[in-house]
Amino acid sequence: MPDDISGTSLAGYGAETYARYHYTCVYCGFDGRGFDAWMQLTVDHIKPTSAGGKDDPDNLVPACHACNSITSRMPFTDTASREEILAQKRERVRQRRVLFHDYWLKTVAPHFLDRPLPSA
């Protein structure tokens, strides 16, 4: 197992992006400053490379795994601006979080939240 993480987004190509945005997901505000939270950060292309987006710093932002997954494969026009895409992605995250929360309340919470946590 390699002991160098420089080729990963966490310490390599994403490190500057995370620092520039204070280790915060630009879509939901997830705070990635703690170790376990930092491990959940990813680099997102605002305009996907599949839609002509580049790897330049203005097109890269930190996103938590959940938001990166929620916003993946969203279609954008070639003329959509950075701000328009960010707004569309933030709205998509907001809508999906509401749906996921409703699902969690109906299906997960009633079955598992009253069960004691396993002891460490």
MIFIVEX-527515 format. One record per atom (N, C-alpha, C): residue number from 1; atom name; x, y, z; residue in one letter. Coordinates in Angstrom, 3 decimals, decimal comma. Example, Ala and Ser with C-alpha at 12.3 -4.5 7.8 and 13.67 -1.06 7.14 Angstrom:
<atoms>
+-----+------+----------+----------+----------+------+
| pos | site |       c1 |       c2 |       c3 | code |
+-----+------+----------+----------+----------+------+
|   1 |    N |   13,190 |   -5,690 |    7,800 |    a |
|   1 |   CA |   12,300 |   -4,500 |    7,800 |    a |
|   1 |    C |   13,200 |   -3,300 |    7,800 |    a |
|   2 |    N |   12,850 |   -2,250 |    7,080 |    s |
|   2 |   CA |   13,670 |   -1,060 |    7,140 |    s |
|   2 |    C |   12,900 |    0,030 |    7,870 |    s |
+-----+------+----------+----------+----------+------+
</atoms>
This chain:
<atoms>
+-----+------+----------+----------+----------+------+
| pos | site |       c1 |       c2 |       c3 | code |
+-----+------+----------+----------+----------+------+
|   1 |    N |    0,845 |   -1,190 |    0,000 |    m |
|   1 |   CA |    0,000 |    0,000 |    0,000 |    m |
|   1 |    C |    0,889 |    1,251 |    0,000 |    m |
|   2 |    N |    0,695 |    2,131 |   -0,956 |    p |
|   2 |   CA |    1,529 |    3,335 |   -1,001 |    p |
|   2 |    C |    1,283 |    4,224 |    0,214 |    p |
|   3 |    N |    2,346 |    4,860 |    0,704 |    d |
|   3 |   CA |    2,190 |    5,750 |    1,857 |    d |
|   3 |    C |    2,138 |    7,219 |    1,455 |    d |
|   4 |    N |    2,033 |    7,496 |    0,171 |    d |
|   4 |   CA |    1,977 |    8,855 |   -0,335 |    d |
|   4 |    C |    0,573 |    9,127 |   -0,867 |    d |
|   5 |    N |   -0,075 |   10,185 |   -0,374 |    i |
|   5 |   CA |   -1,431 |   10,514 |   -0,848 |    i |
|   5 |    C |   -1,427 |   11,731 |   -1,764 |    i |
|   6 |    N |   -0,258 |   12,093 |   -2,287 |    s |
|   6 |   CA |   -0,156 |   13,298 |   -3,104 |    s |
|   6 |    C |   -0,954 |   13,216 |   -4,405 |    s |
|   7 |    N |   -1,255 |   12,031 |   -4,889 |    g |
|   7 |   CA |   -2,024 |   11,894 |   -6,123 |    g |
|   7 |    C |   -3,524 |   11,903 |   -5,911 |    g |
|   8 |    N |   -3,971 |   12,113 |   -4,693 |    t |
|   8 |   CA |   -5,395 |   12,117 |   -4,386 |    t |
|   8 |    C |   -5,919 |   13,546 |   -4,317 |    t |
|   9 |    N |   -7,229 |   13,683 |   -4,322 |    s |
|   9 |   CA |   -7,796 |   15,033 |   -4,216 |    s |
|   9 |    C |   -7,566 |   15,625 |   -2,834 |    s |
|  10 |    N |   -7,435 |   14,801 |   -1,812 |    l |
|  10 |   CA |   -7,300 |   15,322 |   -0,459 |    l |
|  10 |    C |   -5,972 |   16,033 |   -0,223 |    l |
|  11 |    N |   -4,887 |   15,522 |   -0,769 |    a |
|  11 |   CA |   -3,585 |   16,141 |   -0,522 |    a |
|  11 |    C |   -2,903 |   16,582 |   -1,810 |    a |
|  12 |    N |   -3,404 |   16,146 |   -2,931 |    g |
|  12 |   CA |   -2,772 |   16,480 |   -4,197 |    g |
|  12 |    C |   -3,500 |   17,597 |   -4,903 |    g |
|  13 |    N |   -4,147 |   17,242 |   -5,998 |    y |
|  13 |   CA |   -4,744 |   18,250 |   -6,872 |    y |
|  13 |    C |   -5,903 |   19,016 |   -6,244 |    y |
|  14 |    N |   -6,501 |   18,519 |   -5,177 |    g |
|  14 |   CA |   -7,628 |   19,225 |   -4,560 |    g |
|  14 |    C |   -7,261 |   20,099 |   -3,383 |    g |
|  15 |    N |   -6,053 |   19,953 |   -2,880 |    a |
|  15 |   CA |   -5,669 |   20,653 |   -1,656 |    a |
|  15 |    C |   -5,865 |   22,167 |   -1,752 |    a |
|  16 |    N |   -5,472 |   22,768 |   -2,848 |    e |
|  16 |   CA |   -5,632 |   24,219 |   -3,002 |    e |
|  16 |    C |   -7,101 |   24,610 |   -3,101 |    e |
|  17 |    N |   -7,884 |   23,776 |   -3,781 |    t |
|  17 |   CA |   -9,319 |   24,047 |   -3,905 |    t |
|  17 |    C |   -9,978 |   24,009 |   -2,537 |    t |
|  18 |    N |   -9,681 |   22,999 |   -1,740 |    y |
|  18 |   CA |  -10,265 |   22,905 |   -0,390 |    y |
|  18 |    C |   -9,889 |   24,117 |    0,457 |    y |
|  19 |    N |   -8,617 |   24,473 |    0,441 |    a |
|  19 |   CA |   -8,158 |   25,600 |    1,252 |    a |
|  19 |    C |   -8,826 |   26,903 |    0,805 |    a |
|  20 |    N |   -8,950 |   27,099 |   -0,504 |    r |
|  20 |   CA |   -9,549 |   28,334 |   -1,038 |    r |
|  20 |    C |  -10,987 |   28,510 |   -0,547 |    r |
|  21 |    N |  -11,692 |   27,414 |   -0,351 |    y |
|  21 |   CA |  -13,092 |   27,466 |    0,088 |    y |
|  21 |    C |  -13,249 |   27,067 |    1,552 |    y |
|  22 |    N |  -12,152 |   27,082 |    2,298 |    h |
|  22 |   CA |  -12,166 |   26,819 |    3,737 |    h |
|  22 |    C |  -12,754 |   25,449 |    4,078 |    h |
|  23 |    N |  -12,469 |   24,458 |    3,245 |    y |
|  23 |   CA |  -12,871 |   23,070 |    3,495 |    y |
|  23 |    C |  -14,385 |   22,945 |    3,689 |    y |
|  24 |    N |  -15,124 |   23,667 |    2,860 |    t |
|  24 |   CA |  -16,579 |   23,705 |    2,968 |    t |
|  24 |    C |  -17,206 |   23,348 |    1,624 |    t |
|  25 |    N |  -18,187 |   22,455 |    1,638 |    c |
|  25 |   CA |  -18,922 |   22,103 |    0,420 |    c |
|  25 |    C |  -19,674 |   23,336 |   -0,069 |    c |
|  26 |    N |  -19,481 |   23,680 |   -1,335 |    v |
|  26 |   CA |  -20,124 |   24,886 |   -1,875 |    v |
|  26 |    C |  -21,621 |   24,695 |   -2,104 |    v |
|  27 |    N |  -22,100 |   23,480 |   -2,039 |    y |
|  27 |   CA |  -23,511 |   23,216 |   -2,315 |    y |
|  27 |    C |  -24,365 |   23,140 |   -1,047 |    y |
|  28 |    N |  -23,862 |   22,508 |   -0,002 |    c |
|  28 |   CA |  -24,685 |   22,347 |    1,204 |    c |
|  28 |    C |  -24,067 |   22,968 |    2,450 |    c |
|  29 |    N |  -22,823 |   23,410 |    2,356 |    g |
|  29 |   CA |  -22,169 |   24,017 |    3,510 |    g |
|  29 |    C |  -21,510 |   23,017 |    4,450 |    g |
|  30 |    N |  -21,429 |   21,753 |    4,057 |    f |
|  30 |   CA |  -20,794 |   20,724 |    4,875 |    f |
|  30 |    C |  -19,403 |   21,194 |    5,300 |    f |
|  31 |    N |  -19,120 |   21,098 |    6,591 |    d |
|  31 |   CA |  -17,851 |   21,543 |    7,153 |    d |
|  31 |    C |  -16,861 |   20,388 |    7,133 |    d |
|  32 |    N |  -15,848 |   20,489 |    6,286 |    g |
|  32 |   CA |  -14,879 |   19,417 |    6,140 |    g |
|  32 |    C |  -13,580 |   19,640 |    6,875 |    g |
|  33 |    N |  -13,591 |   20,419 |    7,950 |    r |
|  33 |   CA |  -12,349 |   20,719 |    8,646 |    r |
|  33 |    C |  -11,903 |   19,624 |    9,596 |    r |
|  34 |    N |  -12,821 |   18,829 |   10,137 |    g |
|  34 |   CA |  -12,431 |   17,717 |   11,008 |    g |
|  34 |    C |  -11,929 |   16,549 |   10,171 |    g |
|  35 |    N |  -11,153 |   15,671 |   10,769 |    f |
|  35 |   CA |  -10,538 |   14,588 |   10,006 |    f |
|  35 |    C |  -11,554 |   13,740 |    9,248 |    f |
|  36 |    N |  -12,552 |   13,176 |    9,929 |    d |
|  36 |   CA |  -13,523 |   12,323 |    9,242 |    d |
|  36 |    C |  -14,315 |   13,101 |    8,206 |    d |
|  37 |    N |  -14,615 |   14,353 |    8,496 |    a |
|  37 |   CA |  -15,335 |   15,184 |    7,527 |    a |
|  37 |    C |  -14,444 |   15,502 |    6,329 |    a |
|  38 |    N |  -13,184 |   15,807 |    6,580 |    w |
|  38 |   CA |  -12,228 |   16,083 |    5,502 |    w |
|  38 |    C |  -12,145 |   14,907 |    4,542 |    w |
|  39 |    N |  -12,238 |   13,704 |    5,086 |    m |
|  39 |   CA |  -12,186 |   12,496 |    4,256 |    m |
|  39 |    C |  -13,398 |   12,397 |    3,321 |    m |
|  40 |    N |  -14,452 |   13,148 |    3,590 |    q |
|  40 |   CA |  -15,665 |   13,115 |    2,769 |    q |
|  40 |    C |  -15,660 |   14,163 |    1,658 |    q |
|  41 |    N |  -14,619 |   14,981 |    1,589 |    l |
|  41 |   CA |  -14,574 |   16,017 |    0,559 |    l |
|  41 |    C |  -14,106 |   15,461 |   -0,780 |    l |
|  42 |    N |  -14,632 |   16,039 |   -1,831 |    t |
|  42 |   CA |  -14,229 |   15,720 |   -3,197 |    t |
|  42 |    C |  -14,066 |   17,035 |   -3,956 |    t |
|  43 |    N |  -13,447 |   16,956 |   -5,100 |    v |
|  43 |   CA |  -13,348 |   18,121 |   -5,982 |    v |
|  43 |    C |  -14,401 |   17,963 |   -7,066 |    v |
|  44 |    N |  -15,204 |   18,999 |   -7,246 |    d |
|  44 |   CA |  -16,238 |   18,974 |   -8,272 |    d |
|  44 |    C |  -15,902 |   19,993 |   -9,349 |    d |
|  45 |    N |  -16,117 |   19,604 |  -10,587 |    h |
|  45 |   CA |  -16,032 |   20,541 |  -11,705 |    h |
|  45 |    C |  -17,386 |   21,244 |  -11,779 |    h |
|  46 |    N |  -17,398 |   22,558 |  -11,630 |    i |
|  46 |   CA |  -18,667 |   23,287 |  -11,722 |    i |
|  46 |    C |  -19,313 |   22,958 |  -13,059 |    i |
|  47 |    N |  -18,606 |   23,237 |  -14,117 |    k |
|  47 |   CA |  -19,063 |   22,827 |  -15,447 |    k |
|  47 |    C |  -18,342 |   21,511 |  -15,736 |    k |
|  48 |    N |  -19,096 |   20,432 |  -15,862 |    p |
|  48 |   CA |  -18,468 |   19,123 |  -16,062 |    p |
|  48 |    C |  -17,578 |   19,098 |  -17,302 |    p |
|  49 |    N |  -16,546 |   18,290 |  -17,236 |    t |
|  49 |   CA |  -15,656 |   18,164 |  -18,395 |    t |
|  49 |    C |  -16,431 |   17,637 |  -19,595 |    t |
|  50 |    N |  -17,468 |   16,843 |  -19,346 |    s |
|  50 |   CA |  -18,287 |   16,317 |  -20,442 |    s |
|  50 |    C |  -19,070 |   17,416 |  -21,158 |    s |
|  51 |    N |  -19,217 |   18,574 |  -20,493 |    a |
|  51 |   CA |  -19,921 |   19,712 |  -21,097 |    a |
|  51 |    C |  -18,936 |   20,811 |  -21,480 |    a |
|  52 |    N |  -17,647 |   20,472 |  -21,544 |    g |
|  52 |   CA |  -16,651 |   21,443 |  -21,953 |    g |
|  52 |    C |  -15,923 |   22,132 |  -20,819 |    g |
|  53 |    N |  -16,203 |   21,712 |  -19,574 |    g |
|  53 |   CA |  -15,511 |   22,307 |  -18,431 |    g |
|  53 |    C |  -14,046 |   21,928 |  -18,405 |    g |
|  54 |    N |  -13,258 |   22,787 |  -17,827 |    k |
|  54 |   CA |  -11,806 |   22,594 |  -17,766 |    k |
|  54 |    C |  -11,370 |   22,269 |  -16,337 |    k |
|  55 |    N |  -10,102 |   21,920 |  -16,209 |    d |
|  55 |   CA |   -9,520 |   21,622 |  -14,901 |    d |
|  55 |    C |   -8,915 |   22,851 |  -14,234 |    d |
|  56 |    N |   -9,247 |   24,046 |  -14,712 |    d |
|  56 |   CA |   -8,650 |   25,235 |  -14,124 |    d |
|  56 |    C |   -9,312 |   25,562 |  -12,786 |    d |
|  57 |    N |   -8,606 |   26,258 |  -11,900 |    p |
|  57 |   CA |   -9,117 |   26,525 |  -10,545 |    p |
|  57 |    C |  -10,482 |   27,199 |  -10,494 |    p |
|  58 |    N |  -10,821 |   28,037 |  -11,464 |    d |
|  58 |   CA |  -12,131 |   28,704 |  -11,451 |    d |
|  58 |    C |  -13,281 |   27,741 |  -11,690 |    d |
|  59 |    N |  -12,979 |   26,550 |  -12,176 |    n |
|  59 |   CA |  -14,023 |   25,566 |  -12,441 |    n |
|  59 |    C |  -14,041 |   24,450 |  -11,396 |    n |
|  60 |    N |  -13,195 |   24,542 |  -10,380 |    l |
|  60 |   CA |  -13,108 |   23,501 |   -9,354 |    l |
|  60 |    C |  -13,571 |   24,034 |   -8,010 |    l |
|  61 |    N |  -14,411 |   23,253 |   -7,335 |    v |
|  61 |   CA |  -14,899 |   23,615 |   -6,001 |    v |
|  61 |    C |  -14,941 |   22,358 |   -5,137 |    v |
|  62 |    N |  -14,875 |   22,540 |   -3,819 |    p |
|  62 |   CA |  -15,037 |   21,384 |   -2,940 |    p |
|  62 |    C |  -16,514 |   21,024 |   -2,816 |    p |
|  63 |    N |  -16,770 |   19,732 |   -2,783 |    a |
|  63 |   CA |  -18,126 |   19,228 |   -2,572 |    a |
|  63 |    C |  -18,028 |   17,986 |   -1,696 |    a |
|  64 |    N |  -18,992 |   17,808 |   -0,819 |    c |
|  64 |   CA |  -19,028 |   16,563 |   -0,050 |    c |
|  64 |    C |  -19,428 |   15,444 |   -1,020 |    c |
|  65 |    N |  -19,173 |   14,217 |   -0,611 |    h |
|  65 |   CA |  -19,507 |   13,091 |   -1,493 |    h |
|  65 |    C |  -20,988 |   13,095 |   -1,877 |    h |
|  66 |    N |  -21,860 |   13,401 |   -0,913 |    a |
|  66 |   CA |  -23,296 |   13,379 |   -1,199 |    a |
|  66 |    C |  -23,669 |   14,394 |   -2,275 |    a |
|  67 |    N |  -23,196 |   15,618 |   -2,129 |    c |
|  67 |   CA |  -23,536 |   16,655 |   -3,113 |    c |
|  67 |    C |  -22,911 |   16,364 |   -4,468 |    c |
|  68 |    N |  -21,693 |   15,853 |   -4,470 |    n |
|  68 |   CA |  -21,053 |   15,524 |   -5,736 |    n |
|  68 |    C |  -21,863 |   14,444 |   -6,450 |    n |
|  69 |    N |  -22,371 |   13,495 |   -5,693 |    s |
|  69 |   CA |  -23,194 |   12,438 |   -6,285 |    s |
|  69 |    C |  -24,532 |   12,995 |   -6,792 |    s |
|  70 |    N |  -25,146 |   13,847 |   -5,998 |    i |
|  70 |   CA |  -26,440 |   14,432 |   -6,362 |    i |
|  70 |    C |  -26,335 |   15,263 |   -7,641 |    i |
|  71 |    N |  -25,228 |   15,975 |   -7,812 |    t |
|  71 |   CA |  -25,102 |   16,877 |   -8,950 |    t |
|  71 |    C |  -24,432 |   16,237 |  -10,162 |    t |
|  72 |    N |  -23,987 |   15,002 |  -10,019 |    s |
|  72 |   CA |  -23,341 |   14,362 |  -11,167 |    s |
|  72 |    C |  -24,359 |   14,108 |  -12,268 |    s |
|  73 |    N |  -23,899 |   14,164 |  -13,458 |    r |
|  73 |   CA |  -24,692 |   13,894 |  -14,662 |    r |
|  73 |    C |  -25,815 |   14,899 |  -14,908 |    r |
|  74 |    N |  -25,733 |   16,071 |  -14,281 |    m |
|  74 |   CA |  -26,704 |   17,120 |  -14,593 |    m |
|  74 |    C |  -26,331 |   17,713 |  -15,951 |    m |
|  75 |    N |  -27,299 |   17,887 |  -16,839 |    p |
|  75 |   CA |  -26,981 |   18,483 |  -18,142 |    p |
|  75 |    C |  -26,934 |   20,010 |  -18,047 |    p |
|  76 |    N |  -26,004 |   20,599 |  -18,779 |    f |
|  76 |   CA |  -25,883 |   22,055 |  -18,842 |    f |
|  76 |    C |  -25,653 |   22,466 |  -20,284 |    f |
|  77 |    N |  -26,162 |   23,626 |  -20,630 |    t |
|  77 |   CA |  -25,919 |   24,144 |  -21,970 |    t |
|  77 |    C |  -24,486 |   24,663 |  -22,047 |    t |
|  78 |    N |  -23,970 |   24,740 |  -23,236 |    d |
|  78 |   CA |  -22,610 |   25,245 |  -23,435 |    d |
|  78 |    C |  -22,490 |   26,713 |  -23,034 |    d |
|  79 |    N |  -23,608 |   27,420 |  -23,036 |    t |
|  79 |   CA |  -23,570 |   28,852 |  -22,744 |    t |
|  79 |    C |  -23,849 |   29,173 |  -21,271 |    t |
|  80 |    N |  -24,151 |   28,160 |  -20,461 |    a |
|  80 |   CA |  -24,450 |   28,409 |  -19,049 |    a |
|  80 |    C |  -23,217 |   28,968 |  -18,352 |    a |
|  81 |    N |  -23,418 |   30,016 |  -17,566 |    s |
|  81 |   CA |  -22,304 |   30,634 |  -16,852 |    s |
|  81 |    C |  -21,986 |   29,849 |  -15,580 |    s |
|  82 |    N |  -20,844 |   30,135 |  -15,019 |    r |
|  82 |   CA |  -20,422 |   29,513 |  -13,764 |    r |
|  82 |    C |  -21,486 |   29,740 |  -12,686 |    r |
|  83 |    N |  -21,962 |   30,971 |  -12,555 |    e |
|  83 |   CA |  -22,951 |   31,316 |  -11,535 |    e |
|  83 |    C |  -24,279 |   30,597 |  -11,771 |    e |
|  84 |    N |  -24,687 |   30,493 |  -13,035 |    e |
|  84 |   CA |  -25,934 |   29,787 |  -13,350 |    e |
|  84 |    C |  -25,830 |   28,306 |  -12,989 |    e |
|  85 |    N |  -24,701 |   27,703 |  -13,300 |    i |
|  85 |   CA |  -24,513 |   26,285 |  -12,988 |    i |
|  85 |    C |  -24,479 |   26,066 |  -11,484 |    i |
|  86 |    N |  -23,742 |   26,922 |  -10,760 |    l |
|  86 |   CA |  -23,709 |   26,805 |   -9,299 |    l |
|  86 |    C |  -25,116 |   26,916 |   -8,724 |    l |
|  87 |    N |  -25,905 |   27,854 |   -9,208 |    a |
|  87 |   CA |  -27,276 |   28,032 |   -8,722 |    a |
|  87 |    C |  -28,126 |   26,798 |   -9,018 |    a |
|  88 |    N |  -27,991 |   26,238 |  -10,218 |    q |
|  88 |   CA |  -28,757 |   25,042 |  -10,580 |    q |
|  88 |    C |  -28,349 |   23,848 |   -9,711 |    q |
|  89 |    N |  -27,057 |   23,706 |   -9,464 |    k |
|  89 |   CA |  -26,589 |   22,596 |   -8,640 |    k |
|  89 |    C |  -27,046 |   22,761 |   -7,192 |    k |
|  90 |    N |  -26,990 |   23,988 |   -6,671 |    r |
|  90 |   CA |  -27,443 |   24,214 |   -5,295 |    r |
|  90 |    C |  -28,935 |   23,932 |   -5,154 |    r |
|  91 |    N |  -29,705 |   24,303 |   -6,148 |    e |
|  91 |   CA |  -31,146 |   24,023 |   -6,111 |    e |
|  91 |    C |  -31,402 |   22,527 |   -6,179 |    e |
|  92 |    N |  -30,680 |   21,834 |   -7,020 |    r |
|  92 |   CA |  -30,815 |   20,368 |   -7,124 |    r |
|  92 |    C |  -30,487 |   19,710 |   -5,784 |    r |
|  93 |    N |  -29,414 |   20,153 |   -5,131 |    v |
|  93 |   CA |  -29,044 |   19,612 |   -3,819 |    v |
|  93 |    C |  -30,156 |   19,894 |   -2,815 |    v |
|  94 |    N |  -30,677 |   21,120 |   -2,807 |    r |
|  94 |   CA |  -31,753 |   21,474 |   -1,867 |    r |
|  94 |    C |  -32,962 |   20,569 |   -2,051 |    r |
|  95 |    N |  -33,382 |   20,386 |   -3,301 |    q |
|  95 |   CA |  -34,548 |   19,544 |   -3,588 |    q |
|  95 |    C |  -34,307 |   18,089 |   -3,190 |    q |
|  96 |    N |  -33,152 |   17,561 |   -3,538 |    r |
|  96 |   CA |  -32,852 |   16,159 |   -3,237 |    r |
|  96 |    C |  -32,716 |   15,930 |   -1,733 |    r |
|  97 |    N |  -32,136 |   16,896 |   -1,013 |    r |
|  97 |   CA |  -32,020 |   16,747 |    0,438 |    r |
|  97 |    C |  -33,400 |   16,662 |    1,081 |    r |
|  98 |    N |  -34,353 |   17,431 |    0,587 |    v |
|  98 |   CA |  -35,722 |   17,357 |    1,110 |    v |
|  98 |    C |  -36,299 |   15,960 |    0,864 |    v |
|  99 |    N |  -36,133 |   15,456 |   -0,360 |    l |
|  99 |   CA |  -36,640 |   14,119 |   -0,675 |    l |
|  99 |    C |  -35,959 |   13,041 |    0,149 |    l |
| 100 |    N |  -34,621 |   13,120 |    0,272 |    f |
| 100 |   CA |  -33,889 |   12,123 |    1,060 |    f |
| 100 |    C |  -34,283 |   12,197 |    2,531 |    f |
| 101 |    N |  -34,470 |   13,402 |    3,051 |    h |
| 101 |   CA |  -34,868 |   13,550 |    4,451 |    h |
| 101 |    C |  -36,242 |   12,941 |    4,694 |    h |
| 102 |    N |  -37,175 |   13,207 |    3,804 |    d |
| 102 |   CA |  -38,512 |   12,608 |    3,930 |    d |
| 102 |    C |  -38,429 |   11,088 |    3,913 |    d |
| 103 |    N |  -37,643 |   10,540 |    3,008 |    y |
| 103 |   CA |  -37,465 |    9,092 |    2,920 |    y |
| 103 |    C |  -36,859 |    8,554 |    4,218 |    y |
| 104 |    N |  -35,830 |    9,238 |    4,724 |    w |
| 104 |   CA |  -35,164 |    8,821 |    5,957 |    w |
| 104 |    C |  -36,159 |    8,825 |    7,119 |    w |
| 105 |    N |  -36,976 |    9,885 |    7,219 |    l |
| 105 |   CA |  -37,954 |    9,964 |    8,303 |    l |
| 105 |    C |  -38,961 |    8,812 |    8,251 |    l |
| 106 |    N |  -39,352 |    8,417 |    7,055 |    k |
| 106 |   CA |  -40,364 |    7,374 |    6,899 |    k |
| 106 |    C |  -39,806 |    5,960 |    7,000 |    k |
| 107 |    N |  -38,588 |    5,755 |    6,535 |    t |
| 107 |   CA |  -38,094 |    4,386 |    6,435 |    t |
| 107 |    C |  -36,950 |    4,032 |    7,376 |    t |
| 108 |    N |  -36,095 |    4,975 |    7,692 |    v |
| 108 |   CA |  -34,937 |    4,665 |    8,529 |    v |
| 108 |    C |  -35,217 |    4,980 |    9,993 |    v |
| 109 |    N |  -35,626 |    6,188 |   10,260 |    a |
| 109 |   CA |  -35,800 |    6,636 |   11,634 |    a |
| 109 |    C |  -36,714 |    5,729 |   12,458 |    a |
| 110 |    N |  -37,861 |    5,329 |   11,966 |    p |
| 110 |   CA |  -38,745 |    4,515 |   12,795 |    p |
| 110 |    C |  -38,170 |    3,140 |   13,161 |    p |
| 111 |    N |  -37,287 |    2,617 |   12,363 |    h |
| 111 |   CA |  -36,798 |    1,262 |   12,579 |    h |
| 111 |    C |  -35,485 |    1,176 |   13,350 |    h |
| 112 |    N |  -34,687 |    2,203 |   13,287 |    f |
| 112 |   CA |  -33,346 |    2,060 |   13,821 |    f |
| 112 |    C |  -32,960 |    3,053 |   14,896 |    f |
| 113 |    N |  -33,642 |    4,167 |   15,010 |    l |
| 113 |   CA |  -33,191 |    5,180 |   15,947 |    l |
| 113 |    C |  -33,472 |    4,823 |   17,399 |    l |
| 114 |    N |  -34,416 |    3,920 |   17,656 |    d |
| 114 |   CA |  -34,693 |    3,541 |   19,048 |    d |
| 114 |    C |  -33,803 |    2,392 |   19,512 |    d |
| 115 |    N |  -33,012 |    1,844 |   18,623 |    r |
| 115 |   CA |  -32,126 |    0,740 |   18,954 |    r |
| 115 |    C |  -30,847 |    1,315 |   19,565 |    r |
| 116 |    N |  -30,341 |    0,712 |   20,637 |    p |
| 116 |   CA |  -29,113 |    1,237 |   21,250 |    p |
| 116 |    C |  -27,925 |    1,091 |   20,315 |    p |
| 117 |    N |  -26,993 |    2,013 |   20,445 |    l |
| 117 |   CA |  -25,768 |    1,948 |   19,636 |    l |
| 117 |    C |  -24,880 |    0,832 |   20,167 |    l |
| 118 |    N |  -24,130 |    0,204 |   19,268 |    p |
| 118 |   CA |  -23,202 |   -0,837 |   19,739 |    p |
| 118 |    C |  -22,121 |   -0,216 |   20,614 |    p |
| 119 |    N |  -21,689 |   -0,956 |   21,606 |    s |
| 119 |   CA |  -20,630 |   -0,443 |   22,462 |    s |
| 119 |    C |  -19,294 |   -0,541 |   21,750 |    s |
| 120 |    N |  -18,432 |    0,387 |   22,054 |    a |
| 120 |   CA |  -17,127 |    0,439 |   21,376 |    a |
| 120 |    C |  -16,169 |   -0,591 |   21,891 |    a |
+-----+------+----------+----------+----------+------+
</atoms>
